[in-house]
């Protein structure tokens, strides 16, 4: 099987010199967005723990620094934010009004990196689950069930 690597999407630096500008208010709001320890992640981890499943979180040694790693069973869980990882991207892409030259390549590169990291993890023998934050919020039991079904219990 021949694998072709897609050319990495180039994301410009978010600087005024490159024509990107943000207000202090927007900057303050963006600084409060979390990449780790989000409410859906915490809820999912508590549910796993309640089922007696032990895990590691945000393992930097693995591609993509997965949110949850169940090492004993080689199972990985990512809980992706809708904006940052491109949920319903073709529709949302059109709604981005400011700094399009930065945000569109940024999110498309994130999506590309997600695919690359998932492939690397599968090649290392992991079972990879990717859930959107809204999926975990609306159907925690369903997401948990999918992960529990992939464990060798």
C-alpha positions, 0 to 999 in steps of 0.5 A: 500500500503506497501512502501519499503525504499531503503537502502541509497547509501553510499558516501565516503568523498572526501579526499586524505586519501580515495584515492581521489585527485583533482588538484587546477585547477579542484578544482577552476572550481568545486567551480564555479558551482552553485546550485542556481540561475542558468540561466535556473532557472532565465529564468523559474522564469521570465517567471512565473512572467510574467504570473502573477504567484507568488512563493517562491524560494529554500524553505528549510522547504520542502524536497529537498529545491525546486527551485520554490514553488507556495504555493497557488496552491501546485505546486513545480518545480525542475530544475535539472542539468544533471551531478548532477542528473544523466541525461542519467545516464547509458551512462554517468556513463561509461564516468567518468574516474577519482575518479569513487569511489566517483562520481558514488555513489555521483550521484546515491545517488543524484538520490535516494534522488530526488525520496525520496523527490518527494515522500515526497512532493506528500504525502504532497499534492504537484504537483511536476514537474522536468525538466532538465536544457537543457529542460528549455533552449530548450523549456521554453514555453513547460515547463512553459505550463506544470506547468501552466496546473497544476495550479487551475486558 
